[in-house]
Amino acid sequence: MTSYVCARKECRKEIDEKKLATLPGIKCPYCGYRILYKKRPVIIKRIKAI
């Protein structure tokens, strides 16, 4: 499941995809800010360079 983080410095709350789908439009349900970042996965992908 994908999670997002609010970009507002004072908020920085983590929002899951289910909660985001219930709201009209894309915005933080806590502060109303409209810029969200997709949280990076914990697993690091390594690609061998040729």
VEXTIBA-471199 format. One record per residue (C-alpha): y negated, z, x; residue in three letters. Coordinates in steps of 0.001 Angstrom, whole numbers, plus 500000, padded with zeros to 6 digits. Layout:
// residues N
<v=Y | w=Z | u=X | resn=ALA>;
...
This chain:
// residues 50
<v=500000 | w=500000 | u=500000 | resn=MET>;
<v=496550 | w=499096 | u=501248 | resn=THR>;
<v=493818 | w=501668 | u=501513 | resn=SER>;
<v=490089 | w=501246 | u=502020 | resn=TYR>;
<v=487352 | w=503428 | u=503521 | resn=VAL>;
<v=483789 | w=503638 | u=502225 | resn=CYS>;
<v=481271 | w=502325 | u=504781 | resn=ALA>;
<v=478540 | w=504790 | u=503832 | resn=ARG>;
<v=478080 | w=507323 | u=506638 | resn=LYS>;
<v=477715 | w=510335 | u=504316 | resn=GLU>;
<v=480755 | w=509447 | u=502181 | resn=CYS>;
<v=483596 | w=507969 | u=504330 | resn=ARG>;
<v=486153 | w=508679 | u=501548 | resn=LYS>;
<v=489525 | w=506944 | u=501562 | resn=GLU>;
<v=490316 | w=504899 | u=498435 | resn=ILE>;
<v=493769 | w=503509 | u=497619 | resn=ASP>;
<v=494337 | w=500114 | u=496024 | resn=GLU>;
<v=495371 | w=501548 | u=492629 | resn=LYS>;
<v=492138 | w=503498 | u=492180 | resn=LYS>;
<v=490081 | w=500486 | u=493259 | resn=LEU>;
<v=491795 | w=498258 | u=490655 | resn=ALA>;
<v=490752 | w=500547 | u=487774 | resn=THR>;
<v=487032 | w=500116 | u=488512 | resn=LEU>;
<v=484983 | w=497111 | u=487379 | resn=PRO>;
<v=483945 | w=495312 | u=490557 | resn=GLY>;
<v=484457 | w=496550 | u=494104 | resn=ILE>;
<v=482640 | w=499770 | u=494916 | resn=LYS>;
<v=483310 | w=503323 | u=496036 | resn=CYS>;
<v=484227 | w=505528 | u=493036 | resn=PRO>;
<v=482581 | w=508551 | u=494689 | resn=TYR>;
<v=479146 | w=507265 | u=495774 | resn=CYS>;
<v=478907 | w=503730 | u=494298 | resn=GLY>;
<v=478428 | w=502019 | u=497671 | resn=TYR>;
<v=479613 | w=498399 | u=497614 | resn=ARG>;
<v=480814 | w=497992 | u=501219 | resn=ILE>;
<v=484406 | w=499008 | u=501932 | resn=LEU>;
<v=486505 | w=498553 | u=505071 | resn=TYR>;
<v=490234 | w=497940 | u=505027 | resn=LYS>;
<v=491964 | w=500753 | u=506896 | resn=LYS>;
<v=493890 | w=499607 | u=509954 | resn=ARG>;
<v=497661 | w=500151 | u=510056 | resn=PRO>;
<v=499137 | w=502775 | u=512376 | resn=VAL>;
<v=501572 | w=500293 | u=513961 | resn=ILE>;
<v=500113 | w=498265 | u=516814 | resn=ILE>;
<v=501300 | w=494658 | u=517023 | resn=LYS>;
<v=501797 | w=493309 | u=520518 | resn=ARG>;
<v=501985 | w=489571 | u=521117 | resn=ILE>;
<v=503210 | w=488202 | u=524426 | resn=LYS>;
<v=500688 | w=485819 | u=526011 | resn=ALA>;
<v=502062 | w=482699 | u=527642 | resn=ILE>;
